[in-house]
Amino acid sequence: MIEKTKKRSTFQIGLISGKGGVGKTSISSSFGVIFHELGKKVLVADCDVDAPNLGLLFQSGEVLEQKTVQTTEKSLFLPELCIQCKRCVDEEFCKFNALSWDSSINMPVVDSIACEGCGACYELCPEHAFEIHAIDSGTISHERTKYGFDLVWGETRLGAQTSGKLVTEIKKIVNHTIEANNLELAIIDGPPGIGCPVIATVTDLDYVIVIVEPTSTALHDADRAIQMLNQLRRNYGIVINKADMWKSGYDIIVNYAKKHDIEILGEIPVDMTIPQAIVNGLPVYTFNPQSPSSKALKIITRNIVNHFLS
């Protein structure tokens, strides 16, 4: 779809969805296991930094590296410079309501959760009794899974608003690991929606798979994600999850794909093995490789190999 991407030694595929809960992470986890089983040197990354759970299905592993990153800025009050004029609160320097007045100490208080780090308090305070500084925004972990391939994932810290920047830091580690280990394939599990974390996820990917299920809400939100991919000039295709859940919804997706010349890479049926696998903390392909969904996932991975990796 769209245009040819620049050829490089490692093929990077991202999985996104317009809305959450359509099976993106379940599919990503099984992709990692199946590609590894097919002999591909693969790495898997979880860029859903606001709700990472890919590691739960891999049941963690040997931690190779873990670090805290600072991608968020917040306001820090400097009491030694304050002249207690109260202008910061009375004149509403902060439009995010992150400043309040503590009468017991006769000084302002910064709500670090509400603060957006915009710097207005520093600029408007006559004594510059505030400063903007970087804070710990999240963590990134690099692990070796029990399956033998690596997993990189990150998690945003409560109150940190720059999850897009955290995704960018994850992808830096992904690219470094790819180069250091001469890997063939990277599977990137992206967040739902069309916001900054999604844009940061799909940037520079060779191909993006949009996971959609046959419901009106899922198709509507998937359409928004596809519009975003068109604007970013990414190559993409569709995988229909729970394809046999609603015949009319399925037909709508197929007609939508035909109308917009979008390739459907495969379909996954409704399969109660998937929730059973999740309860047991395993990719469905590991839990039962002979289940209907596992067989469908195997077909999709072979399609990907034939399209992009052969």
C-alpha positions in Angstrom: 0.0 0.0 0.0 1.2 3.6 -0.8 4.8 3.1 -1.9 7.9 1.1 -1.6 10.0 1.7 1.5 13.7 1.9 1.5 15.3 -1.5 1.6 17.1 -2.4 4.9 18.4 -5.5 6.4 15.9 -5.7 9.2 12.2 -5.6 8.4 10.1 -3.8 11.1 6.4 -4.4 11.4 4.1 -2.5 13.7 0.6 -3.6 14.9 -1.9 -0.9 15.8 -5.6 -0.6 16.2 -8.0 2.3 16.2 -9.4 1.2 19.5 -8.2 -1.0 22.3 -9.3 -4.5 23.1 -9.3 -5.9 19.5 -6.6 -8.5 20.2 -3.5 -6.6 19.1 -1.2 -7.7 21.9 -2.4 -11.4 21.7 -1.5 -11.4 18.0 1.8 -9.7 18.5 2.9 -12.2 21.2 2.1 -15.2 18.9 3.8 -13.5 16.0 7.0 -13.4 18.0 6.8 -17.1 18.9 5.9 -18.2 15.4 8.5 -16.2 13.6 11.1 -17.5 16.0 9.9 -21.0 15.4 10.3 -20.4 11.6 13.9 -19.6 12.2 13.7 -15.8 12.0 16.0 -13.7 14.2 13.2 -11.6 15.7 12.8 -9.0 18.4 9.5 -8.0 19.9 8.8 -4.5 21.4 5.8 -3.2 23.4 5.2 0.5 22.6 1.9 0.7 24.4 3.6 2.6 27.2 0.5 3.7 29.0 -0.7 0.0 29.4 2.1 -2.4 28.5 1.1 -6.0 28.9 3.1 -7.9 26.2 5.6 -9.0 28.9 2.8 -10.6 30.8 2.2 -13.1 28.0 6.0 -13.8 27.8 6.1 -14.1 31.6 9.1 -11.9 31.7 12.6 -13.3 31.4 16.2 -12.4 32.0 16.6 -8.7 32.4 19.4 -7.5 30.2 19.0 -3.8 30.8 16.6 -1.5 32.7 16.7 2.2 32.9 14.7 5.3 33.9 14.2 8.0 31.3 13.5 11.7 31.7 11.2 12.8 28.9 8.8 15.0 30.9 9.4 18.5 32.3 7.6 19.9 35.4 7.6 23.0 37.4 9.7 23.2 40.6 8.9 25.8 43.3 12.0 27.6 44.8 10.8 28.9 48.2 13.9 30.9 48.9 13.1 33.2 46.0 9.4 33.7 46.8 8.3 37.1 48.2 4.8 35.8 49.0 3.1 38.2 46.7 0.5 35.5 45.7 0.3 36.8 42.2 0.9 33.3 40.8 -2.4 32.1 42.2 -4.4 35.4 42.2 -3.6 36.1 38.6 -3.9 32.4 37.5 -0.4 32.0 36.0 -1.2 28.3 35.5 -4.0 27.6 33.1 -3.8 23.9 34.1 -4.8 24.6 37.7 -1.5 23.2 38.9 -0.9 26.1 41.3 -2.6 26.6 44.6 -1.9 28.6 47.8 -1.1 26.9 51.1 -2.1 29.4 53.8 -0.4 27.4 56.5 3.0 28.3 55.0 1.9 31.3 53.0 3.4 30.0 49.8 2.3 28.4 46.5 2.2 24.6 46.0 2.7 22.9 42.6 0.5 19.9 41.8 3.0 17.8 39.8 0.3 15.6 38.3 -1.6 18.6 36.8 1.5 20.5 35.8 2.2 20.4 32.1 5.7 21.9 32.3 4.7 24.8 30.0 7.0 27.3 31.9 4.3 30.0 32.3 4.9 30.2 36.1 8.6 30.8 35.5 8.1 33.5 32.9 5.3 35.3 34.8 6.7 35.2 38.3 8.6 38.5 39.0 11.1 36.7 41.1 11.4 33.6 38.9 10.6 31.5 42.0 9.9 28.5 39.7 12.1 26.6 37.4 11.3 23.9 34.8 13.3 20.7 35.1 13.2 17.1 33.7 11.7 14.4 35.9 11.7 10.6 35.8 9.0 9.9 33.2 9.1 6.1 32.8 11.1 3.0 32.6 12.4 0.9 29.7 13.2 -2.8 30.1 15.2 -5.0 27.7 14.7 -8.7 28.5 15.6 -12.1 27.0 12.3 -14.1 26.9 12.2 -17.8 27.7 11.6 -18.4 24.0 15.0 -17.1 23.1 14.3 -13.8 21.5 14.4 -10.3 23.1 11.6 -8.1 24.3 11.9 -4.3 24.8 9.1 -2.5 26.6 8.4 0.7 28.4 6.0 2.1 31.0 5.0 5.7 31.6 5.2 6.9 35.1 2.0 8.4 36.7 1.8 12.1 35.8 4.2 12.0 32.9 2.5 13.3 29.8 5.1 12.7 27.1 4.5 9.0 26.3 5.3 9.7 22.6 8.8 10.6 23.7 9.1 7.4 25.7 8.1 5.4 22.6 10.9 7.2 20.7 13.4 6.1 23.4 12.2 2.5 23.2 12.7 2.5 19.4 16.2 3.8 19.9 17.0 0.7 22.0 15.2 -1.5 19.5 17.3 -0.2 16.7 20.5 -0.5 18.7 19.7 -4.1 19.6 18.8 -4.9 15.9 22.2 -3.6 14.8 24.2 -5.2 17.6 22.6 -8.7 16.9 22.1 -8.5 13.2 18.3 -9.3 13.5 16.0 -10.0 10.6 12.7 -8.9 12.0 11.2 -6.6 14.6 7.5 -6.9 15.7 6.3 -3.6 17.3 3.1 -3.8 19.4 1.8 -0.3 19.3 -0.8 1.6 21.3 -4.4 2.1 20.3 -5.7 5.3 18.9 -4.1 8.0 16.7 -2.2 10.1 19.2 1.5 10.9 19.7 2.5 7.5 21.0 1.0 5.8 17.9 2.7 8.3 15.5 6.0 7.7 17.3 5.5 4.0 17.0 4.8 3.8 13.2 7.5 6.4 12.2 10.1 4.7 10.0 8.4 1.2 10.1 8.5 -0.8 6.9 4.9 -2.0 7.3 2.0 -1.5 9.6 -0.8 -4.1 10.3 -4.1 -2.5 11.4 -6.0 -5.0 13.6 -9.8 -4.6 13.2 -12.8 -6.6 14.3 -16.3 -6.6 12.8 -17.9 -4.0 15.0 -19.0 -0.6 14.0 -16.9 1.1 16.7 -13.7 -0.8 15.7 -14.1 -0.1 12.0 -14.8 3.6 12.6 -11.6 3.9 14.8 -9.6 1.8 12.4 -10.6 4.1 9.6 -9.1 7.0 11.6 -5.9 5.1 12.1 -5.7 4.3 8.4 -6.2 8.0 7.5 -3.2 8.7 9.8 -1.1 6.1 8.1 -2.0 7.6 4.7 -0.9 11.1 5.9 2.4 9.6 7.2 2.8 7.6 4.0 3.2 4.3 5.7 2.7 0.9 4.0 0.0 -1.1 5.7 -2.6 -3.9 5.5 -5.4 -5.3 7.6 -5.9 -8.3 9.8 -9.5 -9.1 10.7 -9.8 -10.5 14.2 -12.9 -12.4 15.4 -13.8 -12.4 11.7 -16.9 -14.6 12.1 -18.3 -12.7 15.0 -20.8 -10.6 12.9 -21.3 -11.3 9.2 -22.6 -7.8 8.3 -19.7 -6.2 10.0 -17.3 -8.6 8.3 -18.7 -7.6 4.9 -18.4 -4.0 5.7 -14.7 -4.4 6.4 -14.1 -6.4 3.2 -15.9 -3.8 1.1 -14.0 -1.0 2.8 -10.7 -2.8 2.0 -11.7 -3.3 -1.6 -12.8 0.3 -2.0 -9.6 1.7 -0.6 -7.3 -0.9 -2.2 -6.1 -2.2 1.2 -4.7 -5.7 1.4 -6.3 -8.1 3.9 -3.4 -10.2 5.2 -5.6 -12.7 7.0 -8.5 -13.5 9.3 -8.7 -14.9 12.8 -11.9 -16.6 13.9 -13.6 -16.3 17.3 -11.7 -18.7 19.5 -12.2 -19.2 23.2 -8.7 -20.6 23.4 -7.5 -16.9 23.3 -9.0 -15.8 26.6 -7.9 -19.1 28.1 -4.3 -18.5 27.0 -4.4 -14.9 28.4 -5.6 -16.3 31.8 -2.6 -18.6 31.8 -0.3 -15.8 30.8 0.8 -17.3 27.4 0.6 -16.5 23.7 -2.3 -18.4 22.2 0.1 -20.2 19.8 2.1 -21.4 22.8 -1.0 -22.4 24.8 -2.5 -24.4 21.9 -0.7 -24.4 18.5 -3.6 -26.4 17.0 -6.4 -24.0 18.0 -8.3 -22.3 15.2 -6.7 -18.9 16.0 -3.2 -20.4 16.2 -3.7 -22.0 12.7 -4.9 -18.7 11.3 -2.0 -16.8 12.9 0.4 -19.3 11.3 -1.1 -18.6 7.9 -0.8 -14.9 8.4 2.9 -15.2 9.4 3.6 -17.3 6.3 1.9 -14.6 4.2 4.2 -12.0 5.8 7.2 -14.1 5.1 6.2 -14.6 1.4 5.4 -10.9 1.0 8.3 -9.3 2.7 10.9 -11.7 4.0 11.6 -14.2 1.2 
